């Protein structure tokens, strides 16, 4: 995995990329968005999820994203 400079990726691009990857694994993070509270930091807000969604996300990460 390569690491990119945080300025090289726009938060909106990161959000859409993550949303697409999560959807491919059958996972939806309803609160996933660009953090508008601190635009100078360029943060992504992952938000809150139900425990079953958190467990599903953990499983997808353990499986390397393979559905």
GROMACS elastic network, one bead per residue, 0.5 to 0.9 nm:
[ bonds ]
;  ai    aj funct       b0    kb
    3     6     6  0.88302   500
    4     7     6  0.82414   500
    4     8     6  0.65699   500
    4     9     6  0.76501   500
    5     8     6  0.52781   500
    5     9     6  0.74339   500
    6     9     6  0.59602   500
    6    10     6  0.82072   500
    6    42     6  0.82353   500
    7    10     6  0.69627   500
    7    42     6  0.80569   500
    9    12     6  0.84099   500
    9    13     6  0.66631   500
    9    14     6  0.66333   500
   10    13     6  0.51927   500
   10    14     6  0.63416   500
   10    15     6  0.87190   500
   10    42     6  0.73148   500
   11    14     6  0.50194   500
   11    15     6  0.61148   500
   11    16     6  0.86818   500
   11    33     6  0.85007   500
   11    34     6  0.58915   500
   11    35     6  0.82812   500
   11    42     6  0.57151   500
   11    43     6  0.63169   500
   11    44     6  0.60276   500
   12    15     6  0.50481   500
   12    16     6  0.62671   500
   12    17     6  0.85504   500
   12    33     6  0.76639   500
   12    34     6  0.60392   500
   12    44     6  0.80729   500
   13    16     6  0.52637   500
   13    17     6  0.60730   500
   13    18     6  0.85257   500
   14    17     6  0.50677   500
   14    18     6  0.60084   500
   14    19     6  0.84077   500
   14    34     6  0.87141   500
   14    44     6  0.76400   500
   15    18     6  0.51986   500
   15    19     6  0.59611   500
   15    20     6  0.85294   500
   15    32     6  0.68792   500
   15    33     6  0.61328   500
   15    34     6  0.67395   500
   15    44     6  0.67261   500
   15    45     6  0.85909   500
   15    46     6  0.88860   500
   16    20     6  0.60552   500
   16    21     6  0.85486   500
   16    33     6  0.87295   500
   17    20     6  0.52370   500
   17    21     6  0.62316   500
   17    22     6  0.85884   500
   18    21     6  0.50959   500
   18    22     6  0.59737   500
   18    23     6  0.84153   500
   18    32     6  0.87327   500
   19    22     6  0.51811   500
   19    23     6  0.60362   500
   19    24     6  0.86335   500
   19    27     6  0.85014   500
   19    28     6  0.73639   500
   19    29     6  0.76679   500
   19    32     6  0.75374   500
   20    23     6  0.51209   500
   20    24     6  0.62929   500
   20    25     6  0.88648   500
   21    24     6  0.51517   500
   21    25     6  0.66281   500
   21    26     6  0.88555   500
   21    27     6  0.85659   500
   21    65     6  0.82284   500
   22    25     6  0.51056   500
   22    26     6  0.62905   500
   22    28     6  0.64075   500
   22    29     6  0.80365   500
   22    57     6  0.81467   500
   22    60     6  0.87870   500
   22    65     6  0.84991   500
   23    27     6  0.51429   500
   23    28     6  0.61463   500
   24    27     6  0.74145   500
   24    65     6  0.86071   500
   24    67     6  0.78011   500
   25    28     6  0.89046   500
   25    56     6  0.88869   500
   25    57     6  0.84604   500
   25    60     6  0.68828   500
   25    65     6  0.66181   500
   25    66     6  0.72885   500
   25    67     6  0.56268   500
   26    56     6  0.86558   500
   26    67     6  0.81762   500
   27    53     6  0.69400   500
   27    56     6  0.71778   500
   27    57     6  0.68887   500
   27    60     6  0.89045   500
   28    31     6  0.88921   500
   28    32     6  0.85290   500
   28    49     6  0.88181   500
   28    53     6  0.77428   500
   29    32     6  0.54650   500
   29    46     6  0.70532   500
   29    47     6  0.72280   500
   29    48     6  0.75971   500
   29    49     6  0.65097   500
   29    53     6  0.79950   500
   30    33     6  0.86300   500
   30    46     6  0.85579   500
   30    47     6  0.74739   500
   30    48     6  0.78503   500
   30    49     6  0.75317   500
   31    45     6  0.71992   500
   31    46     6  0.61526   500
   31    48     6  0.65098   500
   31    49     6  0.80470   500
   32    44     6  0.74061   500
   32    45     6  0.56240   500
   32    47     6  0.58518   500
   32    48     6  0.86624   500
   33    36     6  0.85543   500
   33    44     6  0.59908   500
   33    45     6  0.52164   500
   33    46     6  0.67201   500
   33    47     6  0.80214   500
   34    39     6  0.84678   500
   34    42     6  0.76369   500
   34    43     6  0.63449   500
   34    45     6  0.57057   500
   34    46     6  0.86458   500
   35    38     6  0.63703   500
   35    39     6  0.67408   500
   35    41     6  0.87471   500
   35    42     6  0.71751   500
   35    43     6  0.53604   500
   35    44     6  0.52460   500
   35    45     6  0.51413   500
   35    46     6  0.89004   500
   36    39     6  0.54239   500
   36    42     6  0.84482   500
   36    43     6  0.81524   500
   36    44     6  0.88320   500
   36    45     6  0.87773   500
   38    41     6  0.57199   500
   38    42     6  0.70728   500
   38    43     6  0.73083   500
   39    42     6  0.52363   500
   39    43     6  0.71674   500
   40    43     6  0.83837   500
   46    49     6  0.88153   500
   49    52     6  0.81048   500
   49    53     6  0.60756   500
   49    54     6  0.63497   500
   50    53     6  0.53439   500
   50    54     6  0.64213   500
   50    55     6  0.87968   500
   51    54     6  0.50228   500
   51    55     6  0.61597   500
   51    56     6  0.85539   500
   52    55     6  0.50504   500
   52    56     6  0.61054   500
   52    57     6  0.85967   500
   53    57     6  0.61045   500
   53    58     6  0.85589   500
   54    57     6  0.50585   500
   54    58     6  0.61959   500
   54    59     6  0.86318   500
   55    58     6  0.50265   500
   55    59     6  0.61547   500
   55    60     6  0.86256   500
   56    59     6  0.50804   500
   56    60     6  0.62005   500
   56    61     6  0.86766   500
   57    60     6  0.50877   500
   57    61     6  0.62516   500
   57    62     6  0.86513   500
   58    61     6  0.51343   500
   58    62     6  0.61894   500
   58    63     6  0.86131   500
   59    62     6  0.50422   500
   59    63     6  0.61155   500
   59    64     6  0.85709   500
   59    65     6  0.83868   500
   60    63     6  0.50684   500
   60    64     6  0.61606   500
   60    66     6  0.67614   500
   60    67     6  0.72664   500
   61    64     6  0.50316   500
   61    65     6  0.56040   500
   61    66     6  0.85510   500
   62    65     6  0.75095   500
   63    66     6  0.56926   500
   63    67     6  0.78468   500
   64    67     6  0.88026   500
